[in-house]
Amino acid sequence: MHPPPPTVSLLRLPQVIARTGIPKSSWQRGVRQGRYPKPVKIGVRAIAWTSTSIDKLIEGLTAQAVD
């Protein structure tokens, strides 16, 4: 029996900041520099990040901290 696939949701910038603890300006700089995941366009003036991309980022950052 296989576990169900993870539910993917879209996170807006305030939610991403709350989950990662990374300051807004550092987050935006990291996205421009390719350190953090690129957002997806969800409207004319709206962007979001997938919850799976943020989860992978958090896992990667915590793995680096352990090493």
C-alpha positions as CSV (number, residue, x, y, z in Angstrom):
1,M,0.0,0.0,0.0
2,H,1.4,3.4,-1.0
3,P,1.1,6.5,1.1
4,P,-1.1,9.2,-0.5
5,P,0.7,11.9,-2.4
6,P,1.3,15.1,-0.5
7,T,-1.2,17.8,-0.9
8,V,0.2,20.8,-2.7
9,S,-1.0,24.2,-1.8
10,L,0.0,27.7,-2.9
11,L,1.7,29.9,-0.4
12,R,1.7,33.7,-0.7
13,L,4.8,35.7,0.4
14,P,3.6,36.3,4.0
15,Q,3.0,32.6,4.5
16,V,6.4,31.8,3.0
17,I,8.1,34.3,5.4
18,A,6.2,32.8,8.4
19,R,7.2,29.2,7.5
20,T,10.9,29.9,6.7
21,G,11.6,32.7,9.1
22,I,13.7,34.4,6.4
23,P,13.2,38.3,6.3
24,K,11.3,39.6,3.3
25,S,14.2,41.5,1.7
26,S,16.5,38.5,2.1
27,W,13.9,36.2,0.6
28,Q,13.4,38.5,-2.4
29,R,17.2,38.8,-2.9
30,G,17.6,35.0,-2.6
31,V,14.9,34.4,-5.2
32,R,16.6,36.8,-7.7
33,Q,20.0,35.1,-7.1
34,G,18.5,31.6,-7.5
35,R,19.1,30.6,-3.8
36,Y,15.4,30.2,-3.2
37,P,12.6,28.7,-5.4
38,K,11.1,30.8,-8.1
39,P,7.4,31.7,-7.6
40,V,4.5,30.7,-9.9
41,K,2.3,33.4,-11.4
42,I,-1.3,33.0,-10.2
43,G,-2.7,36.2,-11.5
44,V,-1.9,39.5,-13.3
45,R,-0.2,40.9,-10.2
46,A,0.0,37.9,-7.9
47,I,2.6,35.2,-7.3
48,A,2.9,32.3,-5.0
49,W,5.2,29.4,-4.1
50,T,4.2,25.7,-4.0
51,S,4.2,24.2,-0.6
52,T,6.3,21.3,-1.8
53,S,9.1,23.7,-3.0
54,I,9.1,25.5,0.3
55,D,9.1,22.1,2.2
56,K,12.2,21.0,0.1
57,L,13.9,24.3,0.8
58,I,13.4,23.9,4.6
59,E,14.6,20.3,4.5
60,G,17.7,21.4,2.6
61,L,18.4,24.2,5.0
62,T,18.0,22.0,8.0
63,A,20.2,19.3,6.4
64,Q,23.0,21.9,5.9
65,A,22.7,23.0,9.5
66,V,23.2,19.4,10.7
67,D,26.3,18.9,8.6
